[in-house]
C-alpha cells in the first residue's frame, strides 16, 4: 500500500475513497418474451439477452425460472431461451401467420415497458414490410411490421398479437423518442429459424455484396437533368447498384457500379427491396441468374453465387433508402 494514502493530511482532503477496493459492477437489463413450447422454449430479441451470464424469466403469474440462452441471431435480432420447467407444462402462446396481416388490422402489444409488468397497448398495423434501411438499422436483415401500438424499452421481445390472440410479431423498440411508431419482427420470419436456434446452430445468411437504390424512370430523369450527376442513367425501373463490395460474389460475377438489376431468376425487379427479399430466401452457395442493364443499351446475363454474410469484413455506413443485399 502507498504510504501516502495513510497520511492524515492526505485523508483530510481525500478521505478513504482512493483506498477502497473497487467493487465489481453488475450490468442488469430487462425485456419481454413469450413461451412457444410446453417444455420451456421462449422467443425474445437478441439484444435483450446479449452478453447475459444469467437469465431469469418471470411469468405473468409471478412464477420465476432460471433460463439459458440456446441461440441468438443478431442480424434478425432474435433469440431462443430455454427455461427449466421442472416437469410442469407451461402456458404456450398461439402463433399466427404474419403474412395474412393487412394495413388497418387491430394489433395488441404485450410486454414490460420501463419495468411496468404485464402492460397491454392497442393499435393498428400502420404499414407492412418496412425494410431495415427505412427504419434506420441497415445492418439488420428484416422487414418490419409498423404499428401505432406503443412499443417502448422493456417491450422488446414481447408478442404483438392480432384480435384473435395469435402472435403475429415480436416487438422491438427501435426509435425510443418516436411517438405512435412501433415496429415488430414478423412471426413468420421467426418460425423459419426458431428450431435451428433452439439446437444451438448458427444461422447462415446469404449475400451477394452490393448496395442499391430503387430506380424509377422519374428518379433517373431527375438525375440525368442534374449537371452534377455522376452518370447518365437509363430511364427504366429496377435496382441500381451504387457500390460493389470488393471480392464479394457480386464483384466476382462482374457486377459494377451503376448497373441496373432488372430480373433475378426470371422475376422482374422493381425495387432494391425485392432484390433483398430474393437474396434472403436463397441459401448460401446457390446461384442466382441476374439480368442487368449497363449503360444506355447493353444488357447482360450474370451468374452470381451467394456467399455467407458472416464472412464479410466491410460493413460501410448507409443512409436514406440505401439497401444492402
C-alpha positions, -999 to +999 in steps of 0.1 A: +000+000+000+012+035-008+023+053+025+008+085+011-027+070+014-022+067+051-010+103+057-035+121+080-033+153+059-040+134+027-070+117+043-084+151+054-087+162+019-094+130+000-109+107+027-108+069+022-123+068-013-089+062-030-081+034-006-112+014-012-111-019-031-131-014-063-163-034-065-173-055-094-201-038-114-230-059-124-250-050-155-287-056-155-312-054-182-348-065-188-371-072-217-401-093-227-406-127-244-432-154-249-433-192-245-437-213-276-434-249-262-447-266-230-412-277-221-400-241-218-387-227-251-393-190-255-386-163-281-372-128-274-350-102-290-313-110-293-304-076-279-324-084-247-302-113-237-269-102-254-240-107-231-261-122-203-244-146-180-277-153-162-313-151-174-342-150-150-377-155-165-407-143-145-442-154-158-473-132-156-485-153-125-453-144-107-435-178-111-398-174-117-374-197-135-338-197-145-332-196-182-304-204-206-298-188-240-298-215-266-291-194-296-291-159-310-291-142-344-280-106-343-289-099-379-326-108-372-324-097-336-339-130-324-330-153-296-343-185-281-342-191-244-348-224-225-362-224-190-363-253-167-400-261-163-394-286-135-417-311-152-446-287-154-464-280-187-461-242-193-487-220-209-479-215-246-486-186-269-506-194-300-486-184-331-504-168-360-494-160-396-479-126-402-482-129-440-520-126-436-518-092-419-532-062-437-528-025-431-555-014-407-558-047-388-560-044-350-530-055-330-520-056-293-485-052-279-478-070-247-447-065-225-430-048-196-422-012-208-400+007-184-404-020-158-442-019-157-452-056-158-479-071-180-487-039-199-510-041-229-513-014-256-537-014-286-531-001-321-534-009-357-510-021-384-498+011-399-475-004-426-460-037-437-426-047-450-407-017-436-371-025-445-342-023-421-328+006-441-361+026-439-363+020-402-327+032-397-309+000-389-295-011-423-271-036-407-301-058-399-318-082-424-355-076-417-388-063-430-408-049-401-445-046-392-451-010-383-478-002-357-491+027-337-494+005-306-470+019-280-437-001-280-412+012-255-379-001-240-389-032-220-414-042-246-386-056-267-391-093-273-427-094-263-456-105-285-476-085-309-509-103-312-539-100-335-575-097-325-577-135-321-549-136-296-524-151-321-488-139-321-481-122-354-449-103-344-421-098-319-420-063-306-387-044-309-381-009-295-360+009-322-369+046-320-373+054-284-383+090-290-408+084-317-445+086-306-470+065-324-444+045-343-435+010-332-420-020-350-423-057-348-404-086-364-429-108-384-436-141-366-432-160-399-396-149-401-390-162-365-407-195-373-381-201-401-351-202-376-365-210-342-357-247-343-321-240-355-315-215-327-330-239-301-305-265-312-276-240-309-270-239-346-256-208-364-279-192-389-263-186-423-274-156-442-268-153-480-255-121-496-241-110-529-223-078-519-239-047-533-256-016-521-285-005-541-312+022-546-347+016-560-348+031-596-378+045-614-379+064-647-387+096-628-357+092-605-335+085-635-348+116-653-342+139-623-306+125-621-300+130-658-311+166-657-287+174-629-255+189-643-235+174-614-248+139-619-221+112-616-236+092-645-264+092-671-289+066-660-313+048-684-349+058-675-361+023-666-373+005-635-352-018-613-325-016-586-294+005-594-261-007-579-243+022-561-215+002-546-200-033-551-181-048-521-146-058-533-140-096-536-177-102-530-199-127-550-212-097-570-177-084-578-166-119-588-196-122-611-188-089-628-214-066-614-204-029-615-214+004-601-244+019-619-255-015-633-293-018-631-307-051-619-339-058-638-345-095-635-334-123-610-342-159-617-369-148-641-386-124-617-389-088-627-373-064-602-390-031-594-371-021-563-340-027-542-362-043-515-372-070-540-336-079-546-331-081-509-361-104-504-349-128-531-313-130-516-328-135-481-347-166-493-316-180-511-293-205-494-256-198-492-239-212-522-269-211-546-265-194-579-288-165-590-294-157-626-292-119-627-302-098-658-287-063-658-287-032-679-253-015-683-252+019-698-279+031-723-282-001-743-261-030-731-279-060-715-260-087-697-268-120-680-247-128-650-245-158-626-240-147-590-232-174-564-243-162-530-218-161-501-220-162-464-227-128-449-208-136-417-175-137-437-179-100-448-152-077-434-166-045-449-196-030-432-199+005-446-223+032-434-256+036-452-283+062-452-316+071-468-330+044-490-297+027-495-302-011-493-278-039-486-284-071-505 
